[in-house]
Amino acid sequence: MIIRLFASVSFGLAVLAIASTPGAATEDLLRHIGFGGVCADCDLSGKDLSGVAMQGASFPRANFTGANLMGAQISGANFGRAIFKRADLSDAVLEGSNFSRCDMTGAKLDDVEAEGIILAYAILNGIQGADAELIGSNLSHSSMVGAKMPDAVFDRSNLGYADLSGADLNDASLQNTNLFKARLDGAKLTGADFEGANLRQSEFGRADVRGTNFEEAILSGANLTRVKGLRQEQLDDACGSEKTTLPRNLSLQDCSDVQWTNASMRNGTTGFNYSFSFDLSDENRTAIAKTTKEAVEQSQYALQKARIALAEAMSDGEFPKVVIERDGQTYSWPNFDDVRSEEQRALARAQRALDGLRLDNRRAQRALDMAVRSLDKAQAALKSSLEEQELAGKAD
């Protein structure tokens, strides 16, 4: 039996609950504590959401057109089919969130740090993303026509069937990236790094590949007939097939003759899978389910008390001052370092969003302290269960 564990504990203030409270202090508090809950089809176009934290929130089909999301911290959130036209997400940190089928036409993503996000079928035409990092992410079937992303990093991502026509990817890193049947016609690829990339059946058209690194890249069936600036030494450590088309007088070794070729790519795999699963006995499954349920229920109860206390403090005109301290530095959002495992990720998100908060209101502070203690117990219970399962596996 394959068991997948996922515990979701979110902390946030509903947007509508405090939207009627006037004053800049409320807006600052909202950005510091963050958005939570569900707000489908919300209209947040043109809003100043700079520095906002969104953990576990769901904003399907929401409208963020022209919104300021600079420095936003977004983790485990859902923005399926949302609109981010001309939105500014510069310096944002995105983790494990869903942006599938989003429209980000003309958006700014300069210096974005993203890992494990989903942008499948997204419209990214004309985006600006210099030095952006989109690592281990899914951009399959996305449209990135005319995107300006020099020095961007797409390592270990899936860009299968993506349309990168006319995109500026000068000096970009696409190591071990899947670009199966991608379109690169007219793309600027000067100095780009495709080491270990899957470029099977990709269409390069008139792409500029001067100084492009194709070391251990798979070019089976790719069309490079009209590319600009391609030299033989760039192809010496790559491989292709009889269906690969090259400019005159250039050649390529066959992928079947090299040791480093990834067999899964050669057999037609067009993406990367990231998952965590393990086998459990019925006894262990029941014990883990019970422990997890109890821990999450305790955390949810404590977090609900924290919400009530904060709401009461706000209704009394007391706006809690939020301060997050780490290593002697002050931040206005949680840090996501050292998250050890997938099933602990949701609890760790909530824990780090609360741990270290210092509120002026004592009642709110006590409720938050209780929430942190409950989350500590939940983390310990999950860790203990996983360690017991690992030992049981070794014993077998």
Helices and strands as residue ranges (DSSP letters): E 2-3, H 15-18, H 24-33, E 53-55, E 73-75, E 93-95, E 113-115, E 133-135, H 232-235, E 239-240, E 253-254, G 255-257, H 263-266, E 278-279, H 282-315, E 324-326, E 329-331, H 342-354, H 362-395
